[in-house]
């Protein structure tokens, strides 16, 4: 299986977009999140960003993958590009077959305060699939709110409501701009 660092750096995948020095901190953060072994520079970046020790070190016998990643990042920090990359990675490069019943699909949800905002990230996702011929062949059907892949995975837009996300077999959730979600419990 291809790991997230390779997806970001391989010229045949997204190395042209995420392989440069300006994406080094993102690569270190995501490599650490997915439990990949980090080199010295990546370890220092991971520690600087998170104030934590990476979950996997060179001495660990088995990789340890984190379950959640919360990020507070300002405008133009690459959030939407990375959110789209994660949606593509989780849907195209991860295998859910052994956990799916016949006819069931794994869903990668792009959640935002409303559908319009979630579609912003979906456009980035669509662009990533279209920019790579190998990945473009995986797309069975695409509209403005979903991309269905030939590996029984779908990426869908959703809204920040417990009513709208029930019933899915969720492989991953990417919650965009959560600070702006409406809540009956807060302003």
C-alpha positions in Angstrom: 0.0 0.0 0.0 1.2 3.5 -0.8 1.7 5.8 2.2 0.7 9.4 2.5 4.3 10.7 2.3 4.8 8.9 -1.0 1.5 10.3 -2.3 2.7 13.8 -1.5 6.2 13.4 -3.0 6.0 10.9 -5.9 6.1 12.8 -9.2 3.7 10.2 -10.7 1.2 11.1 -8.0 1.2 14.6 -6.4 4.9 15.4 -6.0 4.5 18.3 -8.4 2.0 19.9 -5.9 3.0 18.7 -2.5 6.7 17.8 -2.9 8.2 21.2 -2.5 9.9 22.6 0.6 6.9 24.8 1.5 5.0 21.5 2.2 7.6 19.9 4.4 5.7 20.7 7.6 2.5 19.3 6.2 4.4 16.1 5.1 5.9 15.7 8.6 2.6 16.2 10.3 0.7 13.8 8.1 3.5 11.2 8.1 3.5 11.4 11.9 -0.3 11.1 12.0 -0.3 8.0 9.9 2.4 6.4 12.0 5.2 6.5 9.5 8.8 6.6 10.8 10.1 10.2 10.6 13.7 11.2 9.8 15.4 13.7 12.1 14.1 16.8 10.2 10.6 15.5 10.1 10.7 14.6 13.8 11.8 18.2 14.6 9.0 19.7 12.5 6.4 17.3 14.0 7.6 18.4 17.5 7.6 22.1 16.6 4.1 21.9 15.2 2.4 19.7 17.8 4.5 20.1 20.9 4.3 16.3 21.1 6.6 13.3 20.4 5.8 11.6 17.1 3.7 8.4 17.6 6.3 6.3 15.8 10.0 6.5 16.3 12.8 4.5 14.8 13.0 2.3 17.9 9.2 1.4 17.9 8.6 -2.2 16.9 5.3 -1.4 15.1 3.9 1.8 13.6 1.3 3.6 15.7 -1.3 5.6 13.8 -3.3 8.4 15.4 -7.1 8.4 15.1 -7.8 12.2 15.0 -6.0 15.2 13.8 -7.2 18.7 14.9 -5.7 21.7 13.2 -5.9 25.4 13.9 -4.5 27.1 10.8 -4.9 30.6 9.4 -5.9 31.7 6.0 -3.8 30.5 3.1 -2.2 27.9 5.2 -3.0 25.0 2.8 -5.9 23.6 4.8 -8.3 23.0 1.9 -5.5 21.5 -0.3 -4.5 19.1 2.5 -8.2 18.3 3.3 -8.6 17.4 -0.4 -5.4 15.3 -0.4 -6.6 13.4 2.7 -10.0 12.7 1.1 -8.2 11.4 -2.0 -5.7 9.4 0.1 -8.4 7.8 2.3 -10.7 7.0 -0.7 -8.2 5.9 -3.4 -5.2 4.5 -1.5 -6.8 2.8 1.5 -8.5 -0.6 1.3 -11.9 -1.1 3.1 -13.0 -4.3 1.3 -12.6 -6.6 4.3 -14.9 -4.3 6.4 -17.7 -3.9 3.8 -20.8 -6.0 3.3 -21.9 -6.8 -0.2 -23.4 -3.7 -1.7 -22.0 -1.4 1.0 -19.6 1.5 0.2 -17.1 3.3 2.4 -17.8 7.0 2.6 -15.3 9.8 3.0 -17.4 12.7 4.3 -16.4 16.3 3.6 -18.3 18.2 6.3 -18.7 21.9 6.6 -21.2 24.5 8.0 -23.2 24.2 4.8 -23.2 22.3 1.5 -21.9 25.3 -0.4 -18.8 25.6 1.8 -18.2 21.8 1.7 -18.3 22.0 -2.2 -15.2 24.3 -2.0 -13.1 21.3 -0.7 -14.9 19.0 -3.2 -13.6 21.1 -6.1 -10.1 20.6 -4.8 -10.7 16.8 -4.6 -12.1 16.8 -8.1 -9.0 18.7 -9.3 -6.6 16.2 -7.7 -8.4 13.2 -9.4 -8.4 15.0 -12.8 -4.8 15.9 -12.5 -3.7 12.3 -12.4 -4.6 9.9 -15.2 -4.3 6.8 -13.0 -6.7 8.3 -10.4 -9.0 9.7 -13.0 -9.7 6.2 -14.2 -11.0 5.3 -10.7 -13.9 7.7 -11.0 -17.2 6.0 -11.9 -19.5 9.0 -11.4 -19.0 12.6 -10.3 -21.4 15.4 -9.6 -20.9 18.6 -7.5 -21.5 16.8 -4.2 -20.0 13.4 -4.7 -17.3 11.3 -6.4 -17.9 7.6 -6.7 -14.8 5.4 -7.2 -14.5 1.9 -8.6 -13.1 0.6 -5.3 -16.5 0.8 -3.5 -15.6 4.2 -2.0 -17.4 7.5 -2.4 -16.4 11.0 -1.3 -19.5 13.1 -0.4 -20.3 16.6 0.8 -22.2 16.8 4.0 -23.4 19.4 6.5 -22.6 19.8 10.2 -25.8 18.2 11.5 -26.2 14.9 13.3 -29.3 14.3 11.2 -27.5 14.5 7.9 -24.6 12.0 8.7 -26.6 9.1 10.0 -26.6 5.7 8.2 -23.2 6.0 6.4 -20.4 3.6 6.6 -17.8 6.3 7.3 -14.2 5.6 6.4 -13.0 9.1 7.2 -14.5 12.5 8.1 -12.9 15.8 7.1 -14.5 18.5 9.1 -13.8 21.9 7.5 -14.0 25.3 9.3 -15.4 23.7 12.4 -15.1 27.0 14.3 -18.0 28.3 12.1 -20.4 25.4 12.5 -23.8 26.3 14.1 -24.7 24.9 17.4 -27.7 25.1 19.7 -25.3 25.0 22.6 -23.1 28.1 21.7 -23.1 31.4 19.9 
